[in-house]
Amino acid sequence: MQLLLSLTSPPTPWNNAASCLSMKRNINPVPKMQQQHQVKCLHIKSLVPPLIMAALVALSPICHTPVSFGQTIDVQRGASLFRRACIGCHDAGGNIIQPGATLFTKDLQRNGVDTEEEIYRVTYYGKGRMPGFGENCTPRGQCTFGARLQEEEIKLLAKFVRLQADQGWPNVENEED
């Protein structure tokens, strides 16, 4: 009954599918108005698979990888360096020596150390109670008495600290490598 209705009434969204079906099966001769509708049905049908594929690809996790493999390795190396050189004072992004100088975004911003470049500079040369870890750190009293870090290591640390601050310091476990 609905099939007959779709052949005699003008196409509407409610009888669109039945209209397209009836044209495909050639049940009755198709009036001229229905022939024009047939072209529209074919266009819509030909668009559905590409639209579905585009939606699947756009929503796929493969297309939106958060970091590359190289960045993952850098984060792991940064975490390892952090555990080795920084976690004694900055466990979980905090600061056991000076509570207002944490590695959380709000404190980094307030203290003017919220860019990778500034984090690098403070880590290399030190600031306030924080000793510098750079190989050429001066003055001597501002620098660590422990092992110095190479320039690339300090860059990795700065990148790691900035990333962790942006993420609210998710778990950085105090474990050996």
Secondary structure, 3 states (H helix, E strand, C coil): CHHHHHHHCCCCCCCHHHHHHHHHHCCCCCCHHHHHHHHHHHHHHHHHHHHHHHHHHHHCCCCCCCCCHHHHHHHHHHHHHHHHHCHHHHHHHCCCCCCCCCCCHHHHHHCCCCCHHHHHHHHHHEECCEEECECCCCCHHHECCCCCECHHHHHHHHHHHHHHHHCCCCCCCCCCC
